[in-house]
Amino acid sequence: MNWQGVFPAVTTKFHQNGNLDMEMFFKNIDAQLEAGVNGIILGGTLGESSVLSQEEKIKLTTETVDYINGKVPVILNIAEGATRDAIFWAEKAKEMGASGLMLLPPMRYSADHREVVTYFKAVANSIDLPIMIYNNPVDYKTLVTIQMFEELTACDNIQAIKESTRDISNVTRMKNRFGDRYKILCGVDTLAMEELVMGADGWVAGLVCAFPKETVAVFNLVKEGKYEEALDIYRWFLPLLELDIHPKLVQYIKLAEQLTGIGTEWVRAPRLTLVGEERIKIENIIKRGLENRPVV
Protein backbone atom coordinates (compact mmCIF):
# COMPACT_ATOMS: atom_id res chain seq x y z
CA MET A 1 0.00 0.00 0.00
CA ASN A 2 1.44 3.34 -1.06
CA TRP A 3 -0.01 6.01 1.25
CA GLN A 4 1.15 8.89 -0.93
CA GLY A 5 -0.78 11.27 -3.15
CA VAL A 6 -4.38 12.45 -3.28
CA PHE A 7 -7.08 10.26 -1.72
CA PRO A 8 -10.61 11.60 -2.27
CA ALA A 9 -13.09 10.96 0.53
CA VAL A 10 -15.90 10.55 -1.96
CA THR A 11 -19.55 11.40 -1.42
CA THR A 12 -22.28 8.80 -1.76
CA LYS A 13 -24.62 9.75 -4.57
CA PHE A 14 -28.39 9.53 -4.12
CA HIS A 15 -31.42 10.02 -6.31
CA GLN A 16 -33.91 12.61 -5.08
CA ASN A 17 -35.99 9.78 -3.57
CA GLY A 18 -33.03 8.74 -1.40
CA ASN A 19 -31.98 5.60 -3.29
CA LEU A 20 -28.34 5.06 -4.23
CA ASP A 21 -27.39 6.61 -7.57
CA MET A 22 -24.56 4.37 -8.72
CA GLU A 23 -24.51 5.82 -12.25
CA MET A 24 -23.68 9.31 -10.96
CA PHE A 25 -21.34 7.84 -8.35
CA PHE A 26 -19.25 6.16 -11.03
CA LYS A 27 -19.33 9.29 -13.21
CA ASN A 28 -17.58 11.04 -10.32
CA ILE A 29 -15.16 8.15 -9.85
CA ASP A 30 -14.24 8.43 -13.54
CA ALA A 31 -13.44 12.12 -13.03
CA GLN A 32 -11.23 11.28 -10.04
CA LEU A 33 -9.33 8.59 -11.91
CA GLU A 34 -8.90 10.81 -14.97
CA ALA A 35 -7.39 13.53 -12.76
CA GLY A 36 -4.83 11.08 -11.40
CA VAL A 37 -5.87 10.46 -7.80
CA ASN A 38 -4.02 7.78 -5.87
CA GLY A 39 -6.86 6.06 -4.02
CA ILE A 40 -10.56 6.24 -3.20
CA ILE A 41 -11.94 6.40 0.36
CA LEU A 42 -15.49 5.16 0.96
CA GLY A 43 -17.78 5.60 3.93
CA GLY A 44 -16.39 8.70 5.57
CA THR A 45 -18.31 11.75 6.77
CA LEU A 46 -18.66 12.95 3.19
CA GLY A 47 -19.91 9.49 2.27
CA GLU A 48 -22.79 9.87 4.76
CA SER A 49 -21.85 6.51 6.22
CA SER A 50 -23.99 7.04 9.34
CA VAL A 51 -27.20 6.96 7.26
CA LEU A 52 -26.28 4.00 5.05
CA SER A 53 -27.61 0.53 5.81
CA GLN A 54 -25.21 -2.38 6.15
CA GLU A 55 -26.45 -3.69 2.80
CA GLU A 56 -25.80 -0.33 1.12
CA LYS A 57 -22.25 -0.15 2.51
CA ILE A 58 -21.57 -3.62 1.15
CA LYS A 59 -23.06 -2.76 -2.25
CA LEU A 60 -21.10 0.50 -2.45
CA THR A 61 -17.83 -1.19 -1.53
CA THR A 62 -18.12 -4.31 -3.68
CA GLU A 63 -19.28 -2.40 -6.77
CA THR A 64 -16.55 0.22 -6.35
CA VAL A 65 -13.86 -2.44 -6.03
CA ASP A 66 -15.19 -4.15 -9.16
CA TYR A 67 -15.50 -0.90 -11.10
CA ILE A 68 -12.04 0.44 -10.27
CA ASN A 69 -10.57 -3.02 -10.91
CA GLY A 70 -7.22 -2.37 -9.29
CA LYS A 71 -6.46 0.98 -10.92
CA VAL A 72 -6.07 2.56 -7.47
CA PRO A 73 -6.62 1.25 -3.91
CA VAL A 74 -10.11 1.36 -2.42
CA ILE A 75 -10.07 2.31 1.27
CA LEU A 76 -13.02 1.66 3.57
CA ASN A 77 -13.59 4.00 6.51
CA ILE A 78 -14.49 2.44 9.86
CA ALA A 79 -16.22 4.62 12.46
CA GLU A 80 -17.88 2.41 15.05
CA GLY A 81 -18.77 2.58 18.72
CA ALA A 82 -18.17 -1.09 19.49
CA THR A 83 -14.86 -2.89 19.00
CA ARG A 84 -16.61 -5.99 17.66
CA ASP A 85 -18.40 -3.89 15.02
CA ALA A 86 -15.12 -2.33 13.92
CA ILE A 87 -13.56 -5.79 13.64
CA PHE A 88 -16.59 -7.01 11.67
CA TRP A 89 -16.12 -4.21 9.10
CA ALA A 90 -12.36 -4.76 8.96
CA GLU A 91 -12.89 -8.41 8.12
CA LYS A 92 -15.72 -7.57 5.74
CA ALA A 93 -13.51 -5.00 3.97
CA LYS A 94 -10.93 -7.65 3.17
CA GLU A 95 -13.64 -10.05 2.04
CA MET A 96 -15.01 -7.40 -0.34
CA GLY A 97 -11.59 -6.71 -1.84
CA ALA A 98 -10.75 -3.36 -0.24
CA SER A 99 -7.06 -2.48 -0.19
CA GLY A 100 -6.97 -0.79 3.21
CA LEU A 101 -8.83 0.87 6.05
CA MET A 102 -9.22 4.34 7.48
CA LEU A 103 -9.93 3.88 11.18
CA LEU A 104 -11.35 6.34 13.70
CA PRO A 105 -11.12 6.04 17.50
CA PRO A 106 -14.21 4.63 19.25
CA MET A 107 -17.27 6.74 18.48
CA ARG A 108 -19.82 8.10 20.97
CA TYR A 109 -17.58 7.23 23.94
CA SER A 110 -14.68 9.33 25.13
CA ALA A 111 -12.09 6.59 25.49
CA ASP A 112 -8.92 7.14 27.52
CA HIS A 113 -5.34 6.47 26.41
CA ARG A 114 -5.36 2.74 27.22
CA GLU A 115 -8.77 2.18 25.69
CA VAL A 116 -7.91 3.96 22.42
CA VAL A 117 -4.67 2.01 21.99
CA THR A 118 -6.38 -1.28 22.86
CA TYR A 119 -9.17 -0.55 20.37
CA PHE A 120 -6.79 0.24 17.53
CA LYS A 121 -4.64 -2.81 18.28
CA ALA A 122 -7.68 -5.09 18.41
CA VAL A 123 -8.78 -4.01 14.93
CA ALA A 124 -5.25 -4.08 13.50
CA ASN A 125 -4.55 -7.53 14.90
CA SER A 126 -7.80 -8.90 13.47
CA ILE A 127 -6.77 -8.27 9.88
CA ASP A 128 -3.70 -7.86 7.68
CA LEU A 129 -5.02 -4.90 5.67
CA PRO A 130 -3.02 -1.66 5.82
CA ILE A 131 -4.56 0.92 8.15
CA MET A 132 -4.59 4.72 8.28
CA ILE A 133 -5.53 6.16 11.69
CA TYR A 134 -7.82 9.19 11.45
CA ASN A 135 -6.71 11.71 14.07
CA ASN A 136 -9.39 14.41 14.33
CA PRO A 137 -9.85 15.67 17.89
CA VAL A 138 -11.72 18.78 16.69
CA ASP A 139 -14.70 16.87 15.30
CA TYR A 140 -14.48 13.55 17.15
CA LYS A 141 -13.11 14.73 20.53
CA THR A 142 -10.37 12.09 20.85
CA LEU A 143 -6.76 13.13 20.34
CA VAL A 144 -4.48 10.30 19.27
CA THR A 145 -1.26 11.41 20.95
CA ILE A 146 2.34 10.80 19.97
CA GLN A 147 2.58 8.45 22.95
CA MET A 148 -0.33 6.43 21.56
CA PHE A 149 1.30 6.27 18.14
CA GLU A 150 4.48 5.10 19.86
CA GLU A 151 2.60 2.11 21.26
CA LEU A 152 0.89 1.47 17.91
CA THR A 153 4.24 0.97 16.16
CA ALA A 154 3.92 -2.63 17.38
CA CYS A 155 1.23 -3.12 14.70
CA ASP A 156 3.03 -3.26 11.37
CA ASN A 157 -0.17 -2.75 9.39
CA ILE A 158 -0.90 0.60 11.05
CA GLN A 159 0.99 2.54 8.43
CA ALA A 160 -0.47 6.02 7.98
CA ILE A 161 -2.18 8.92 9.75
CA LYS A 162 -4.88 11.23 8.49
CA GLU A 163 -3.65 14.38 10.22
CA SER A 164 -6.65 16.55 11.13
CA THR A 165 -5.55 18.08 14.43
CA ARG A 166 -5.43 21.55 12.75
CA ASP A 167 -1.86 21.89 14.07
CA ILE A 168 0.47 22.15 11.09
CA SER A 169 3.52 21.67 13.31
CA ASN A 170 2.24 18.19 14.11
CA VAL A 171 3.55 17.06 10.72
CA THR A 172 7.06 18.02 11.75
CA ARG A 173 6.54 16.65 15.26
CA MET A 174 5.53 13.25 13.88
CA LYS A 175 8.34 13.18 11.32
CA ASN A 176 10.89 14.07 13.99
CA ARG A 177 9.63 11.29 16.25
CA PHE A 178 8.91 8.50 13.77
CA GLY A 179 10.73 9.33 10.54
CA ASP A 180 9.06 7.37 7.75
CA ARG A 181 7.43 4.82 10.07
CA TYR A 182 4.07 6.51 9.45
CA LYS A 183 2.96 8.24 6.29
CA ILE A 184 1.22 11.55 7.07
CA LEU A 185 -1.77 12.63 5.00
CA CYS A 186 -3.34 16.04 5.50
CA GLY A 187 -7.03 15.70 6.33
CA VAL A 188 -8.03 19.38 6.34
CA ASP A 189 -8.43 20.98 2.92
CA THR A 190 -7.59 24.50 4.12
CA LEU A 191 -4.21 23.37 5.46
CA ALA A 192 -3.23 21.07 2.63
CA MET A 193 -0.55 23.08 0.87
CA GLU A 194 0.98 24.15 4.16
CA GLU A 195 1.23 20.56 5.41
CA LEU A 196 2.52 19.26 2.08
CA VAL A 197 5.28 21.86 2.17
CA MET A 198 6.13 20.67 5.69
CA GLY A 199 6.55 17.13 4.43
CA ALA A 200 3.12 15.50 4.49
CA ASP A 201 3.03 12.51 2.15
CA GLY A 202 -0.55 12.85 0.95
CA TRP A 203 -3.89 14.60 1.07
CA VAL A 204 -7.21 13.07 2.10
CA ALA A 205 -9.30 15.62 0.26
CA GLY A 206 -12.91 16.83 0.25
CA LEU A 207 -13.31 19.48 -2.46
CA VAL A 208 -11.54 17.06 -4.77
CA CYS A 209 -15.02 15.56 -5.16
CA ALA A 210 -15.97 18.59 -7.28
CA PHE A 211 -12.51 19.79 -8.38
CA PRO A 212 -10.30 16.74 -8.89
CA LYS A 213 -7.86 18.21 -11.43
CA GLU A 214 -7.11 21.28 -9.33
CA THR A 215 -6.54 19.19 -6.19
CA VAL A 216 -4.13 16.83 -7.93
CA ALA A 217 -2.36 19.79 -9.55
CA VAL A 218 -1.68 21.45 -6.18
CA PHE A 219 -0.29 18.20 -4.78
CA ASN A 220 1.92 17.48 -7.79
CA LEU A 221 3.27 21.03 -8.05
CA VAL A 222 4.21 21.13 -4.35
CA LYS A 223 5.97 17.77 -4.59
CA GLU A 224 7.85 19.02 -7.68
CA GLY A 225 8.98 22.09 -5.72
CA LYS A 226 6.97 24.44 -7.95
CA TYR A 227 5.60 26.37 -5.01
CA GLU A 228 4.62 29.59 -6.79
CA GLU A 229 2.62 27.69 -9.41
CA ALA A 230 0.95 25.66 -6.68
CA LEU A 231 0.22 28.82 -4.69
CA ASP A 232 -1.54 30.44 -7.64
CA ILE A 233 -4.02 27.57 -7.76
CA TYR A 234 -4.25 27.27 -3.98
CA ARG A 235 -5.14 30.94 -3.49
CA TRP A 236 -7.92 30.59 -6.06
CA PHE A 237 -8.99 27.35 -4.37
CA LEU A 238 -9.10 28.51 -0.74
CA PRO A 239 -12.64 29.99 -0.67
CA LEU A 240 -13.86 26.66 -2.03
CA LEU A 241 -11.70 24.61 0.31
CA GLU A 242 -13.27 26.44 3.24
CA LEU A 243 -16.54 24.67 2.43
CA ASP A 244 -14.85 21.53 3.81
CA ILE A 245 -14.55 22.86 7.38
CA HIS A 246 -18.22 23.62 8.05
CA PRO A 247 -20.76 21.31 9.76
CA LYS A 248 -22.67 21.27 6.47
CA LEU A 249 -19.65 20.21 4.42
CA VAL A 250 -21.67 17.36 2.88
CA GLN A 251 -24.37 19.67 1.52
CA TYR A 252 -21.82 22.27 0.43
CA ILE A 253 -19.55 19.85 -1.41
CA LYS A 254 -22.46 18.01 -3.00
CA LEU A 255 -23.78 21.32 -4.34
CA ALA A 256 -20.32 21.99 -5.77
CA GLU A 257 -20.35 18.56 -7.41
CA GLN A 258 -23.72 19.37 -8.98
CA LEU A 259 -22.53 22.72 -10.31
CA THR A 260 -19.41 21.13 -11.79
CA GLY A 261 -21.48 18.39 -13.44
CA ILE A 262 -20.06 15.36 -11.62
CA GLY A 263 -22.60 14.89 -8.85
CA THR A 264 -25.97 15.83 -7.42
CA GLU A 265 -26.97 17.78 -4.34
CA TRP A 266 -29.26 15.09 -2.92
CA VAL A 267 -28.52 14.12 0.67
CA ARG A 268 -30.21 11.71 3.03
CA ALA A 269 -32.19 12.86 6.07
CA PRO A 270 -31.64 14.20 8.65
CA ARG A 271 -29.53 16.32 6.31
CA LEU A 272 -31.54 18.56 4.00
CA THR A 273 -30.53 20.30 0.79
CA LEU A 274 -29.71 23.97 1.05
CA VAL A 275 -32.38 26.66 0.75
CA GLY A 276 -32.78 30.42 1.03
CA GLU A 277 -29.95 32.80 1.82
CA GLU A 278 -27.57 30.00 2.78
CA ARG A 279 -28.00 28.35 -0.62
CA ILE A 280 -27.47 31.64 -2.44
CA LYS A 281 -24.31 32.33 -0.42
CA ILE A 282 -22.76 28.92 -1.13
CA GLU A 283 -23.80 28.97 -4.79
CA ASN A 284 -22.12 32.35 -5.19
CA ILE A 285 -18.87 31.06 -3.70
CA ILE A 286 -18.89 28.10 -6.07
CA LYS A 287 -19.89 30.17 -9.11
CA ARG A 288 -17.12 32.72 -8.44
CA GLY A 289 -14.69 29.83 -8.31
CA LEU A 290 -15.98 28.47 -11.59
CA GLU A 291 -15.80 31.89 -13.27
CA ASN A 292 -12.13 32.24 -12.30
CA ARG A 293 -11.22 28.56 -12.58
CA PRO A 294 -7.57 28.15 -13.60
CA VAL A 295 -6.48 25.98 -16.48
CA VAL A 296 -4.43 23.07 -15.14
C-alpha positions in Angstrom: 0.0 0.0 0.0 1.4 3.3 -1.1 0.0 6.0 1.2 1.2 8.9 -0.9 -0.8 11.3 -3.2 -4.4 12.4 -3.3 -7.1 10.3 -1.7 -10.6 11.6 -2.3 -13.1 11.0 0.5 -15.9 10.6 -2.0 -19.5 11.4 -1.4 -22.3 8.8 -1.8 -24.6 9.7 -4.6 -28.4 9.5 -4.1 -31.4 10.0 -6.3 -33.9 12.6 -5.1 -36.0 9.8 -3.6 -33.0 8.7 -1.4 -32.0 5.6 -3.3 -28.3 5.1 -4.2 -27.4 6.6 -7.6 -24.6 4.4 -8.7 -24.5 5.8 -12.2 -23.7 9.3 -11.0 -21.3 7.8 -8.3 -19.3 6.2 -11.0 -19.3 9.3 -13.2 -17.6 11.0 -10.3 -15.2 8.1 -9.9 -14.2 8.4 -13.5 -13.4 12.1 -13.0 -11.2 11.3 -10.0 -9.3 8.6 -11.9 -8.9 10.8 -15.0 -7.4 13.5 -12.8 -4.8 11.1 -11.4 -5.9 10.5 -7.8 -4.0 7.8 -5.9 -6.9 6.1 -4.0 -10.6 6.2 -3.2 -11.9 6.4 0.4 -15.5 5.2 1.0 -17.8 5.6 3.9 -16.4 8.7 5.6 -18.3 11.7 6.8 -18.7 12.9 3.2 -19.9 9.5 2.3 -22.8 9.9 4.8 -21.9 6.5 6.2 -24.0 7.0 9.3 -27.2 7.0 7.3 -26.3 4.0 5.0 -27.6 0.5 5.8 -25.2 -2.4 6.2 -26.5 -3.7 2.8 -25.8 -0.3 1.1 -22.3 -0.1 2.5 -21.6 -3.6 1.2 -23.1 -2.8 -2.2 -21.1 0.5 -2.4 -17.8 -1.2 -1.5 -18.1 -4.3 -3.7 -19.3 -2.4 -6.8 -16.5 0.2 -6.3 -13.9 -2.4 -6.0 -15.2 -4.2 -9.2 -15.5 -0.9 -11.1 -12.0 0.4 -10.3 -10.6 -3.0 -10.9 -7.2 -2.4 -9.3 -6.5 1.0 -10.9 -6.1 2.6 -7.5 -6.6 1.3 -3.9 -10.1 1.4 -2.4 -10.1 2.3 1.3 -13.0 1.7 3.6 -13.6 4.0 6.5 -14.5 2.4 9.9 -16.2 4.6 12.5 -17.9 2.4 15.1 -18.8 2.6 18.7 -18.2 -1.1 19.5 -14.9 -2.9 19.0 -16.6 -6.0 17.7 -18.4 -3.9 15.0 -15.1 -2.3 13.9 -13.6 -5.8 13.6 -16.6 -7.0 11.7 -16.1 -4.2 9.1 -12.4 -4.8 9.0 -12.9 -8.4 8.1 -15.7 -7.6 5.7 -13.5 -5.0 4.0 -10.9 -7.7 3.2 -13.6 -10.1 2.0 -15.0 -7.4 -0.3 -11.6 -6.7 -1.8 -10.8 -3.4 -0.2 -7.1 -2.5 -0.2 -7.0 -0.8 3.2 -8.8 0.9 6.0 -9.2 4.3 7.5 -9.9 3.9 11.2 -11.4 6.3 13.7 -11.1 6.0 17.5 -14.2 4.6 19.2 -17.3 6.7 18.5 -19.8 8.1 21.0 -17.6 7.2 23.9 -14.7 9.3 25.1 -12.1 6.6 25.5 -8.9 7.1 27.5 -5.3 6.5 26.4 -5.4 2.7 27.2 -8.8 2.2 25.7 -7.9 4.0 22.4 -4.7 2.0 22.0 -6.4 -1.3 22.9 -9.2 -0.6 20.4 -6.8 0.2 17.5 -4.6 -2.8 18.3 -7.7 -5.1 18.4 -8.8 -4.0 14.9 -5.2 -4.1 13.5 -4.6 -7.5 14.9 -7.8 -8.9 13.5 -6.8 -8.3 9.9 -3.7 -7.9 7.7 -5.0 -4.9 5.7 -3.0 -1.7 5.8 -4.6 0.9 8.2 -4.6 4.7 8.3 -5.5 6.2 11.7 -7.8 9.2 11.5 -6.7 11.7 14.1 -9.4 14.4 14.3 -9.9 15.7 17.9 -11.7 18.8 16.7 -14.7 16.9 15.3 -14.5 13.5 17.2 -13.1 14.7 20.5 -10.4 12.1 20.9 -6.8 13.1 20.3 -4.5 10.3 19.3 -1.3 11.4 20.9 2.3 10.8 20.0 2.6 8.5 22.9 -0.3 6.4 21.6 1.3 6.3 18.1 4.5 5.1 19.9 2.6 2.1 21.3 0.9 1.5 17.9 4.2 1.0 16.2 3.9 -2.6 17.4 1.2 -3.1 14.7 3.0 -3.3 11.4 -0.2 -2.8 9.4 -0.9 0.6 11.1 1.0 2.5 8.4 -0.5 6.0 8.0 -2.2 8.9 9.7 -4.9 11.2 8.5 -3.7 14.4 10.2 -6.6 16.6 11.1 -5.5 18.1 14.4 -5.4 21.5 12.8 -1.9 21.9 14.1 0.5 22.2 11.1 3.5 21.7 13.3 2.2 18.2 14.1 3.5 17.1 10.7 7.1 18.0 11.8 6.5 16.7 15.3 5.5 13.2 13.9 8.3 13.2 11.3 10.9 14.1 14.0 9.6 11.3 16.3 8.9 8.5 13.8 10.7 9.3 10.5 9.1 7.4 7.8 7.4 4.8 10.1 4.1 6.5 9.5 3.0 8.2 6.3 1.2 11.5 7.1 -1.8 12.6 5.0 -3.3 16.0 5.5 -7.0 15.7 6.3 -8.0 19.4 6.3 -8.4 21.0 2.9 -7.6 24.5 4.1 -4.2 23.4 5.5 -3.2 21.1 2.6 -0.6 23.1 0.9 1.0 24.1 4.2 1.2 20.6 5.4 2.5 19.3 2.1 5.3 21.9 2.2 6.1 20.7 5.7 6.6 17.1 4.4 3.1 15.5 4.5 3.0 12.5 2.2 -0.6 12.9 1.0 -3.9 14.6 1.1 -7.2 13.1 2.1 -9.3 15.6 0.3 -12.9 16.8 0.3 -13.3 19.5 -2.5 -11.5 17.1 -4.8 -15.0 15.6 -5.2 -16.0 18.6 -7.3 -12.5 19.8 -8.4 -10.3 16.7 -8.9 -7.9 18.2 -11.4 -7.1 21.3 -9.3 -6.5 19.2 -6.2 -4.1 16.8 -7.9 -2.4 19.8 -9.6 -1.7 21.5 -6.2 -0.3 18.2 -4.8 1.9 17.5 -7.8 3.3 21.0 -8.1 4.2 21.1 -4.4 6.0 17.8 -4.6 7.8 19.0 -7.7 9.0 22.1 -5.7 7.0 24.4 -8.0 5.6 26.4 -5.0 4.6 29.6 -6.8 2.6 27.7 -9.4 0.9 25.7 -6.7 0.2 28.8 -4.7 -1.5 30.4 -7.6 -4.0 27.6 -7.8 -4.2 27.3 -4.0 -5.1 30.9 -3.5 -7.9 30.6 -6.1 -9.0 27.4 -4.4 -9.1 28.5 -0.7 -12.6 30.0 -0.7 -13.9 26.7 -2.0 -11.7 24.6 0.3 -13.3 26.4 3.2 -16.5 24.7 2.4 -14.9 21.5 3.8 -14.6 22.9 7.4 -18.2 23.6 8.1 -20.8 21.3 9.8 -22.7 21.3 6.5 -19.7 20.2 4.4 -21.7 17.4 2.9 -24.4 19.7 1.5 -21.8 22.3 0.4 -19.5 19.8 -1.4 -22.5 18.0 -3.0 -23.8 21.3 -4.3 -20.3 22.0 -5.8 -20.4 18.6 -7.4 -23.7 19.4 -9.0 -22.5 22.7 -10.3 -19.4 21.1 -11.8 -21.5 18.4 -13.4 -20.1 15.4 -11.6 -22.6 14.9 -8.8 -26.0 15.8 -7.4 -27.0 17.8 -4.3 -29.3 15.1 -2.9 -28.5 14.1 0.7 -30.2 11.7 3.0 -32.2 12.9 6.1 -31.6 14.2 8.6 -29.5 16.3 6.3 -31.5 18.6 4.0 -30.5 20.3 0.8 -29.7 24.0 1.1 -32.4 26.7 0.7 -32.8 30.4 1.0 -29.9 32.8 1.8 -27.6 30.0 2.8 -28.0 28.4 -0.6 -27.5 31.6 -2.4 -24.3 32.3 -0.4 -22.8 28.9 -1.1 -23.8 29.0 -4.8 -22.1 32.4 -5.2 -18.9 31.1 -3.7 -18.9 28.1 -6.1 -19.9 30.2 -9.1 -17.1 32.7 -8.4 -14.7 29.8 -8.3 -16.0 28.5 -11.6 -15.8 31.9 -13.3 -12.1 32.2 -12.3 -11.2 28.6 -12.6 -7.6 28.2 -13.6 -6.5 26.0 -16.5 -4.4 23.1 -15.1 
